[in-house]
Amino acid sequence: MFLLILCLVLTTGVLGFPWFRNDIPNGYKVPDPCTGQTGQIWEGVGHNQEPGGGPRNPFGLDFKTVGFKWTKELCQKDSDKDGRTNGEELGDPGCTWTKGGTPSAAASGHPGICEPMSNSSCVTVNKDIMCPSNTG
């Protein structure tokens, strides 16, 4: 029993908390800015690395600050400083989405990673983002 509990704790620590993706619009469809390819998803939306776990990115820090809920404040904020609000990037530009509902648009960017990543104004914001070496 102890080993089972230990495995569960360690797995959660490594993989993060994927169920939080239910708490933001298009949480399972946030594009991976490292690849530049349509259809590639960033699973750890609030983290510095794609699979999640480890340090949080600016959106993850803001999401924690508001109690891990999609609020109007979080929606209207530009966590990654790329000139687009979190709501715009996640497909909720009017900040009307509620948990379990359908967002008004598709996710068009990542709320915690400044895009385009090659932009000089994004370099500092993205300094801790861990893109796989073969894609970024």
C-alpha positions as a printed NumPy array, in Angstrom:
array([[  0.   ,   0.   ,   0.   ],
       [  2.831,   2.377,   0.872],
       [  4.457,   1.831,  -2.529],
       [  1.172,   2.551,  -4.321],
       [  0.739,   5.837,  -2.469],
       [  4.369,   6.757,  -3.089],
       [  3.984,   6.07 ,  -6.825],
       [  0.846,   8.218,  -7.007],
       [  2.52 ,  11.109,  -5.2  ],
       [  5.622,  10.96 ,  -7.386],
       [  3.605,  10.692, -10.606],
       [  1.53 ,  13.741,  -9.689],
       [  4.702,  15.672,  -8.858],
       [  6.231,  14.872, -12.229],
       [  3.188,  15.222, -14.461],
       [  1.514,  18.157, -12.769],
       [ -2.245,  18.391, -12.537],
       [ -3.792,  17.698, -15.952],
       [ -7.333,  18.08 , -14.629],
       [ -6.758,  21.854, -14.381],
       [ -7.104,  21.86 , -18.169],
       [-10.86 ,  21.447, -17.562],
       [-10.84 ,  24.772, -15.723],
       [ -9.766,  26.97 , -18.634],
       [-11.303,  27.419, -22.086],
       [ -9.8  ,  25.1  , -24.707],
       [ -7.562,  23.6  , -22.015],
       [ -6.967,  20.478, -24.095],
       [ -6.263,  22.416, -27.287],
       [ -3.593,  24.978, -26.343],
       [ -1.077,  25.136, -29.2  ],
       [  2.569,  24.253, -28.65 ],
       [  4.533,  27.375, -29.658],
       [  7.815,  25.432, -29.786],
       [  6.895,  23.369, -32.82 ],
       [  5.261,  25.999, -35.005],
       [  3.071,  23.203, -36.378],
       [ -0.721,  23.219, -36.373],
       [ -2.214,  20.516, -34.205],
       [  0.662,  20.198, -31.73 ],
       [ -0.647,  20.688, -28.178],
       [  1.104,  22.015, -25.037],
       [ -0.273,  19.701, -22.346],
       [  1.172,  21.417, -19.261],
       [ -0.526,  24.76 , -19.961],
       [  0.605,  26.35 , -16.69 ],
       [  4.147,  24.985, -16.792],
       [  7.49 ,  25.771, -18.438],
       [  7.684,  22.375, -20.132],
       [  5.16 ,  20.774, -22.474],
       [  4.275,  17.68 , -20.439],
       [  3.71 ,  19.775, -17.301],
       [  5.242,  19.445, -13.872],
       [  8.082,  21.557, -12.581],
       [  8.063,  25.345, -12.406],
       [  5.033,  27.314, -13.539],
       [  5.074,  29.753, -16.432],
       [  3.544,  33.254, -15.991],
       [  0.023,  31.979, -16.768],
       [  0.409,  29.127, -14.277],
       [  1.497,  31.582, -11.585],
       [ -1.477,  33.849, -12.325],
       [ -3.86 ,  30.853, -12.408],
       [ -2.626,  29.854,  -8.946],
       [ -3.033,  33.434,  -7.665],
       [ -6.747,  33.46 ,  -8.577],
       [ -7.368,  30.087,  -6.912],
       [ -7.039,  27.848,  -9.983],
       [-10.252,  29.226, -11.51 ],
       [-11.052,  30.975, -14.784],
       [-11.983,  34.477, -13.652],
       [-12.653,  37.689, -15.535],
       [ -9.441,  39.077, -14.015],
       [ -7.366,  36.149, -15.325],
       [ -9.127,  36.268, -18.689],
       [ -8.385,  39.975, -19.175],
       [ -4.755,  39.675, -18.077],
       [ -1.859,  39.252, -20.511],
       [  0.205,  36.841, -18.414],
       [  2.916,  36.306, -21.035],
       [  3.206,  39.987, -22.082],
       [  2.732,  39.301, -25.812],
       [  0.006,  41.883, -26.348],
       [ -2.919,  39.432, -26.295],
       [ -5.078,  38.701, -23.264],
       [ -5.293,  35.201, -21.857],
       [ -8.909,  35.124, -23.02 ],
       [ -7.973,  36.04 , -26.583],
       [ -5.324,  33.314, -26.681],
       [ -7.621,  30.672, -25.184],
       [-10.649,  31.474, -27.348],
       [-12.64 ,  33.491, -24.811],
       [-12.098,  37.11 , -25.901],
       [-15.295,  38.317, -24.204],
       [-14.454,  36.536, -20.94 ],
       [-17.84 ,  34.787, -20.887],
       [-16.752,  31.123, -20.799],
       [-17.809,  28.999, -17.839],
       [-16.468,  25.589, -16.85 ],
       [-18.079,  22.861, -18.922],
       [-19.171,  25.317, -21.605],
       [-18.001,  25.735, -25.176],
       [-15.531,  28.579, -25.805],
       [-16.571,  31.156, -28.401],
       [-13.443,  30.5  , -30.491],
       [-10.527,  28.099, -30.856],
       [ -7.334,  28.619, -28.87 ],
       [ -5.016,  30.715, -31.008],
       [ -1.996,  31.024, -28.746],
       [ -0.45 ,  30.017, -25.448],
       [ -1.312,  32.263, -22.464],
       [  1.94 ,  31.512, -20.613],
       [  4.473,  31.656, -23.445],
       [  5.155,  34.93 , -25.253],
       [  4.627,  34.559, -28.998],
       [  6.077,  34.618, -31.486],
       [  8.938,  33.087, -29.554],
       [ 11.504,  34.566, -31.95 ],
       [ 10.347,  38.123, -31.175],
       [ 13.041,  40.019, -29.249],
       [ 10.46 ,  41.231, -26.703],
       [  9.624,  37.593, -25.87 ],
       [ 13.149,  36.388, -25.129],
       [ 13.208,  37.539, -21.495],
       [  9.65 ,  36.391, -20.779],
       [ 10.4  ,  32.953, -22.24 ],
       [ 13.841,  32.461, -20.669],
       [ 12.641,  29.497, -18.586],
       [ 10.516,  27.792, -21.256],
       [ 11.879,  24.348, -22.109],
       [ 11.291,  23.495, -25.752],
       [ 12.523,  20.092, -26.898],
       [ 15.872,  20.691, -28.609],
       [ 14.664,  19.3  , -31.922],
       [ 11.701,  21.674, -32.281],
       [ 12.461,  25.094, -30.817]])
